[in-house]
Amino acid sequence: MQTDRPYLGILLMLGFCVLAPLGDSIAKLLGGQVPLTVLLLARFVVQVLLLLPLVWLSGLRLSLPKGTFALTWLRSLLHILGIGFMFSALRFLPLADALAIAFVMPFIMLLLGYWVLGEVVGRQRMAACAVGFVGTLLVIQPNFASVGWPALLPLAVAVVFALFMLVTRQIAKKIDPIALQTISGLQASMILIPILLLQGQLPVAQAPLPSTGILWMLVLLGGIGTIAHLMMTWSLRFAPAATLAPMQYLEIPFGTLIGWIVFSDLPNGLAALGICITIGAGLYIIGRERRLSQHPAPTAAASKAPAPEV
């Protein structure tokens, strides 16, 4: 059995919170130079190339357990859509604002758990969800005024990744995380390559090759995204989810700092207020989940209340 090493788990989650917005900043830099489908293919191809040696060294198998075939393909499609919506949003929005809007996902997860899985969601958590949505609207409003409908793209990111997490819940215990990510990369590549061929954006379709600098940035994009996800996954092996979940909100201040350094972007006053409200509501839900897990109610229904998803 793996013993807890909370400091290592916290360090790994901290690495994720730095690397994830860093990868998004590279996607934002490349957004005006590289077609979206090329960005997506680079992200998943590099993921496969990095993970295949780990699969081989670990002696893992890439065969799908019975009953997971359709779910893994659905998960890969949702992964493509989620990252695609985020990369598209970054072409129009400041990095910090896009991240903050997408962080409405935990509230959507809570509501989907209630509507789809029949999980128990009390009035206090529902109220926190409502407050979180208000905070998100405060971030959306100034962006919608300046760029229009693309300000809603991070909301699509949140909905898609909430569905992605629900599907992952159904198969996570049946497939090793590294094997699952490798399979996801392979499936996503198989979906994207025909699309790129039809669009004439692959070299075999007489499209020009990107410059060496752009190619290295594409490799970096895929590498950072893959390593960030592995750091988050491994962090959960060494520290409880209740310890790590609040740390994920550090992604927003790190994203704000990176956006300021790289793009000279900072949220305006209304957006900054919305970010603070969203973070506060999210931390309240996480804190309440932790208290409920430490002092469970005597009813069977209460014992089924889900732990926060990371």
Steps between C-alpha positions, in 0.01 A plus 500: 500500500624851413571703816403866510778751436300824517790738434588315180134499397472874565822565305369300203167684505687830519693394190172430324364844594805663341531279192131498400470879442851501350381250239191715440723803444691309229169411335404869515831599339452244222129572452548762232764299309390136509156353412306369798497140374880504465532625858274221620681229305837616633362492855386138473781360284763627743292352783518158336873525427575593862275240660574194285846450662336525845244240397775268377722549809204445734388185321154644445257385234305726267212259452160629607312318777158366416231767493737797461540521120225754432575699816871541417415628151243738649759617754756564224246696295411711804872555565547633147196728531602631841856586400377634164253736667772619740754563225231686304408711803863598552507661156254762627525519880772580755649184650383570856143579391470184290628286789270667751189445286597137438526451878122494511551129421487380866156657535381336177644169625298534819179568307563218250567264788161598639307481172677208329636281780242579768767615748397695808547878470382708796362852498827653621696349212228607256529854639879488458448392139273798441757737651773341287292552185450866594878537531545339160246739345697793640808370317305437179326840486794729413643241263165455326481876457840507329512176294138377485401132495858358529484610865262205548750241372648430847149411614497235226838385634349462847196304378706267278759429770227439758361232266858379442545453876169316532607256228843465660332407829335206327825349367780629724500195728521261205798651313839620627525883472812493279348235273175698484681818397699311237183345359335843504792649305487221242124529456510880478774480235292251301208746509707808412720365217210439257363847582839655423527305175158624392604856586826464307712594802740203504824495294373198305217723383749756359470736799816697587700382801504733803829672580748332734412742780129423473569125488696522826219700658250234392719232661523714815122545502440126491777426748385754758138386473597135546739561790252729674230234486740233630604726790136547596435126476807406701428767763183308591712192575687681776244736655123489560273673250363718783851639553571558133164626372530856638846528344358472149371855533864613504481446124312832472761724671780319317306551176458868587875536559592318178242703303647823639862399424439357152204704370484804734140399582337556838130454594307825543333586829168324428672186369736495800200518735335213311819292524512551877131404537544187287806390697325568830191298403714212375707493819182506708367191320833320541515592871145380554574170323801454729293562813230259382759230430643543851158507670263300276131512562345179634277455193594278209420772250737748662781246489480503120583868469793519255847620584615801298627402157852615408 
